[in-house]
């Protein structure tokens, strides 16, 4: 089957989608979902088969957001039950960074002209891109309305000649990717259901999220087979409160947290490395003590959590690594505090006695077992009452909820001595490493290679093993090892209660993934922009060829 996706049509749909503001976690997300749904409703195939166009509600969502799943079935070779899944998120980040230009943020042609008028105030690279005429600006045009437009245009063209199309395309236009991936998480069970009901043979999952330069002066264009993962190892630190006038009678939890951050934040020794590709090192996302008021009493508790990117590390591996780090941090703080206390004792001409504190590090699951042994079955009853109170409070998000569980459980323990408690804060994004070990993985690797090798372009196309940005790609698969899954479930407070993750369905999908996206710059900045030539001429061809190669392999 030969089809041609016209660049001007892709641009037209890109601009149409961009013009609809769809900031994540707002009612506006519904409006762009309606535009996507209406687009498919106008195609003859979906007029004849409305059952193949469905909306998937985000469960218990205060904004009543939905995702759209559209299924396009070829009529050639009905026995070909192969199906390829394409995904794209329809939400964007906010527009506060646009300042006095926020009313133009979603108008690509207009904002491009407005920025040209104040070009001299912009960074040199932005000025060059404006002068080139090769870029369109606007919130979401790059991340990732253009990617959705590529998929929609592809399906529109295929729909014109289904008699010569073999196989099935399933497109998930998902909400909420920029926040909590509620859209993709709610679509995964539907994808499993569709496979069972239609006997589909899923081949792979393709995302058309953005692609950009990886370093200054980088002229490469990337195709990412696989994706990075993300965990958020977290620490609830209990110190020993004291009056500031008796400083050495306590143990400051802030000092313990500071030592944790020193040993974790941007520590390249904690990077995952696979086939020469390196994750970014862990980075602090939150750090604070939990003292609610001002007084001259020191804090008793503090907490912190960190972004931890993965290429091969599973939850159980990260948990043990963090235990080692926490133990070393605790040891170092006790050594330092004792050293300072000894110096102070000499200065004050007092007798020095080592402080009584001991290093103690536990996981959340270990804490629960200890407290459960102490309190018995009544603990679970009390815990459930507390949970129900937190669940009805809409101001408590997934991360705050996890902290509340840890905090409550620790206060129920009779041992109130200093301790570092390790747990995982939601969300969790599994990494997907496409090694070529399975038939599906080999088919995807071959399909992408063939697409790249047969596409004439002046751009330097480079394969990478992991899409480097956290995305919905991660939900196409999940670890199957019992120890990895248990480490996650038992040490992520609120898992299955406040935070839902379709782990079993993800394990059932177990799909290899690839990101083939448009090219641009400055995602999540007011200078966000899309390079038109690659995005409207080359990336669509690569997507089309990869889809056809998968369905005809």
N, C-alpha and C positions, 0 to 999 in steps of 0.2 A: 504494500500500500504506500503510495506516494502522497504526501501532503506538504503544504507550504504554509508556515505560520508567518503572516505578514508583520513586520516590525511595527508598522503604524497601528495595527490592531492591538498588539500587545501594549503599546504606549497608551492607546485610547482606554483600554481596560485598567491599566495601571493608574492613570489619572482619575478615572471614575472612582476607583476604590479609595485612592488617596484623598479625594475631595470629601469623602464621608469620614468625619472625625470619629475615631473609635478608641479613645483612651481606655486603657485597661481598668477594670473594676469601676466602670460607669455604665449607665443605661445606653450610652452611645454604641457600645459593642453590638447591641441588638440591631441597630440600624444598618451596620455594614453586613451583618449576617443576612438581613433581609435583601440587601442588594445582591449578594452571592446567590441566594435562593431564587430570586427573581430572574437572574441571568439564566439559570438552568431551566426554570419554568417556561421560558420563551423558546427553548429548543424543542423541535418536533419529537425527539425521542422521549423526553420527559413528559410531554403532553400525552403520549401514548402509554407511557409507563411511569405514572406518578409515584408508584410504590418504590421506585429506585431513587427517589429524592426524599430525603428525610432530615428532620432536625432532631438533634440530641440535646436535651436540656442539661445544663449544669446542675447537679443535684443540690437542693437546699440553698440555691443561690439568691442573695438579696437583690440582684439586678436582673434576675430571670434571663440570664444569658443562655445562648444555645450555640451549638456547632452544627454544621451542615455536612451530611454525607451524601455524595452523589455517585451513582453506580452506572457506568456506561458499558454495555455488553455488545461485543462485536457479533455480527451475524455470519461471518465466514468461519468455517470449521467449528460448528457448535460443540464438537467433542473436546475442543481446547478449553480446559477449565482453569488455565493459568490466569492469575490476577495480580496486578501490581498496584500497590497502595501509594498514593501521593498525598502529602500533607502540606499545609501552610497555615500560619496563624494570621488572624485578621485584626488583632488588637495592636495598639501601639503604646509607647510610653507617653507621658504627659507633654504639655507644651509651655510650661512656665518658663523654660529657658529661652523662649523666643522674645520675651520682653514686650516691647511696644509693637512687635510684628506678629503677635500671637494670632490675630485675626486672619493672617495670611498663611499660617503655618501649614494648612492642609490644601493650599491652592498652589500646585507646583509651578505653573507658568508665572503666576503673580509674585510668589515669594522669590523666585529666581530673579525677577526684575527688581524687586525691592532690595535684595541683597546686592545687586549690581550697582544700585544707586549709592550704597554706602560701602562700596568695595574697599576703599582705602582703609577702613577700620577693621578689616578682616585679615586673618593670617595669610601669608604670601601664597601658600599652596591653594587656599580657597580662591584667592584672586586669580591665580593661573587657570584654575578650573572654570571659573566664571567667564574669563576671557576666551577660553577654548570653545565655548558653546556646546561642549560635549556632555554637559551634566544638567540634570533637573534636580531641584532642591525640594524639600518638603518633609514634614514629619510623617514617617511611615512609608514613604515612597520606596525607600531602600530596605527597610526592615518592617514588614516584608510584603508590601502591596504588589511590587513588581513580580515577586516570586509567585504569588497567587495568580497574577495575570498570565504568567507563562502557562500554568496548569489549565486555567480556564480557556485560554486560546487554543491550547492543544486539544482539549476535549471538544471544543466548538468545531474545530476543523475535522476531527475524526468523525464526529456525529453526522457530518454531511455525506459520508460514504461508509456507513456501517456494514454494508454488504461485503466490503473488501477488508474489513478489520477483524482480526482474530484475537480473541482473549477479552479480558475485562480490565477496565480502569476503575479504581475506587479512590475518590478524592475526599479527604477530610479537611474542611475549612474550619479550623478550631479557634475557639475563644481563649482568652486568659493566658496565653503563653508567657507574656511579659511579667506575670505575677506568680501564679501558682500552678499553671498547666492544668487547670480544672477541665478545660475542653478536651485535651488529649486523653487525660485520665478517664473521662467519661466515654470517650469513643472507643477505647481499647476493648471493653467487653462487647460492644456492638460489632467490632471487627471479628472477634472470635465467634459471635453468634452468626454473622453473615457467612463465615467460612463453613460452619457446620450445616447451615440450612441450604447452602448453594453448592456444597462440595467444591469450593474454590481451592485451588492450589496456589497459595500465596508465594510469590517469588522473592519480593524484597519491598522495602519501604524507602521511598524517595522524598526528601525534603528539598524545597527550593528556597531555603532561607539564605540570607545574604552572605557574600564572600567579599573580603577586602584584603588590602595589603597587610602583610604580617610584620613588616618593619619599614622604616623610612627608606624610600627609593626602591621598594620591592615592586617589580613590574610583572611578577608571575601571576597567573590566574589558577586557582586551585579547585580541584575536585576532591572531596573528602569522603573516603569509604570507611565508615565507622564514626564513632562519636565519643567525646570525652564524657566522663561521669562526674557526679558531685555528691559529696557527703558534707554534713556540717557537724563535725565533732564538737562537743560542748562540755563545759566544765562548771559545775556548781561547787563553789569553794566555801567551806565553813572554817572560819578562823576562831579566835578567842577574843571576845570583846573586852575592852578595858577602858578606864579613864585615861585621857591623854597625859595626865600628870603621873600615871603609873605605866608608862609606855611598855616596859619590858615584862609586864605581867600578862600581856596579851599577845596575840599573833594576828597580824593584819592580813585579811584575805585579799586586800588590794595588792599587797606585795607578792602574794602567791600568784594571782592572776597576771600581774606584770611580768613575772618570771616565765609563766606559760607563754605569754605573747612574745617575749624575747626569744624563746626557743622554737616557736611555731611560725610566727609571722615572717613570710618571705624566706623561709629556710629551704634552700634548694636541696638539702639532703633529704627532704621529704617529698621530692618530686617523683612521680612515676615516669619511667623511661621504657618505651617499647619501640623496637626497630628504629632507634635513633630519634624518636619523637618524644618530647618532654612536656609534661604538664606544667602549667604555672605553679609556683609554690603556694602553699596555704597562705591565706590572708585573713586578718581579723575583720569580722563583720559587726561584732558588738562586744563591748567590755564595760562593765559597770558594777559598782557595789549596790547592794539592795537595801541599804539603810533608808528608811522613808522620810526621816526628818533630820534637821540639823541639831546636833548636840556635841558635847565634848567627849561623848562615848565613841570609841572607834566602831567601825562596822563589824558585824559578825559574819555576814555572808556577801559573796560577790559571784558574778558569773560572766562567762565569755563564750562566744562560739566563733568558728572559723570556717571559711570556705576551703574545702579540700578536694581538689580535682584528681580524678583517677583515670588511668589507662588500664591498670591490671589489679589494683588493690580492691578487695572486697570488704564489706563492712566489718567482718571479723578481723581482717588484717589491720584495718585502720584503727579499730578499737584497741588492739594490742600495742600498736605503735604509740597511740596516745597514752596508754597506761605507762609505757616506758618513759615517755616525755614528762608526764605528770609526776612520776616517781622521782626522776632526776631534778625536776623543778622544785619539788618539795624539799628534797635533800639539800639543794643549793640554798634555798631560803633559810632553812634551819641553821645551816653552817654560817651563813652571813649574819643572821640575827644573833647567834651565840658569839660570833667574833666581835660584833659591835657592843654587845652587852659586856663582854669581858673587858673591852677597851674602856667602856663607860665606868665599869666597876673600879678599874685602876685609877681613872681620873678622879673618881669620887672617893677613892681610898676605902672601898668596901670589898667585902669578900665575894668573890665570883662563884656562883653555883650555876651549872648548865641549866638552861630552861627545860621544862618537863615535856615539851611537845615532841611527838614522834610522827614520822612520815606515815601517812595512811592514804591509800588510793583505792577506790572501788568503782565498779561499774553500776549503772542503774539497776540492772537485774540482780546483782549481788546485794545491793542495798535492800531491794524488795524482799529477797529471801530471808535476810537477817531480821527485818522488821516483822515479816509474816510469822517467822518462828517465835518471835517475842509476843506478838499480839494475838496470834491465832486467827480463825476465820472471821472474827468481828472486824479485823482490819479491812477486809475486802468490802464489807457492808458500808463502813465509814468512808472508804475511798470512793465507792460508787456514789454516795450522797454528795461528796465534794465535787466529783466529776459532773454530775447533773447540774449543779449550780454554775459551774464554769461554762458548760455547754450552752446554756441559755443566754449567756452574756455575749452579745455580738461584738463587743469591743475587744474581746480576747481572741487573737489570731492563733494560728497553729504554733508559732514559736513561743508566744506567751503561755499558751496552754501547756506545752511541754515543760516549761520552767515551773509552772504552778504544781504540776504533778511531782516533780523532783523535790521542790521546796516543801510540799505537804508531807511527803513520805519521810523526808529527813527529820522533820520536826516530830514525827511519831516515834522516832528511834530514841531509846533511853540513853544511848551514847551520844553526847553532844560535844565530844572532843573534835579538834580540827581534822578535816578530811577533805580530799578532792574527789568529787563524784563525776564520773564520765558518762555521757549519754550522747545520743544523736538528736539534733533538732531537725524537724522537717524543713524543706522537702528533701527527697532522695531521688537522684537521677543516676541510673546505672550507666556505666560505660559499655560500649559495644565495640569489640575488637573483631574485625573481619579478617580472619587469618587464612581462609581458604580450606578449612578443615572439613566443611560439609559441602554437600551438593549445592545447596542454596548459596553459600558464600562464594563458591567457585563460579557459579552462574552469574552472580552480580559482578564479581571482579572482571570476568570475561566481557560482560555486557558493557561495562564502563570503559574498559580498555578499547574495545572495538569502536565505541562511540567516539572516543578521543582520537584514535588513530585514523578514522575516516572523515574527520572534520577538518576542512582546510581553514586555517586561520593564521594570522601573523602573531597572535598572542602565544606566549610560552605557557602551555598547560602543564601543571604539576600535580601528581597524585600525592595525597597525604592520607595517613591511616586514621586520623581522628579529627572530626569537626571540632574546632577548639572552643566553641561557645556553647554554654548550657542551652539545650533546646529540647523540644518534644521528641526528637529522634530517640532519646533514651528510653522511651516507653514502648519501644518495639520488642524489647527483650528484658530478661532479668536473670540474675544468678539462680542456678538450680541446686547448688550445693547447700545441704541442710545447715551446716555451720554458719555460712554466710547469711542465709535468710534469717536464722534464729538470732544471730547477733544484731541484725537490724530490728526485727520485730520486738525482741525482749528489751532492747535498749533505746528505743525511740518512744518516749512517753506520748501517749495519745494515738499511737498507731492503731488504726481500726476503730477508734473512738472519735477523735477530732479530725485526724488526718487519714484520709483514705487513699490507698494505692492498690490498684488491681494487680497485685503481684502474680497471682495464679494465672490470670489471663495473659499477662506479659510473658510469663514462662511458656505458656501455650503458643503464643505467637512466635517468639524466638526468631525474629527476622533479622537478616543483615540489612544494613542501612547505608545510604549515601546522601550527601548534600551536594547538589549542583545548583548553584544560585547565581543571581545577577551580581554585578560588581558595582561597588560604590565606596563611599567614605563617610566617616563620622557618624556612625549609628549612635543614636541617643544624644546627639548634640544638635544645636540649632542649625549647624551647617551640614546636616545630613543630606547626602546627595547621591544620585544614581548616575552612573556612566552609561550613556544610552547605547553605544555601539555594541559592546560586549553583552549588555543586558538584554537587548532586543534582537540581536542577530546571532550571537554565538551560544549563550547559555540555553536558549530555547531549543536549538538544534541538538545540543548534548542531551538535554532532558528527553526530547522526542526519540532520539536514537537509542538511548538507554532503555526507555520503556519498550520500544519495539523489539529490541534485542532480548529482553527478558521474556516477553510474551511469545517469542518465536524460537526460543532456544530449545 
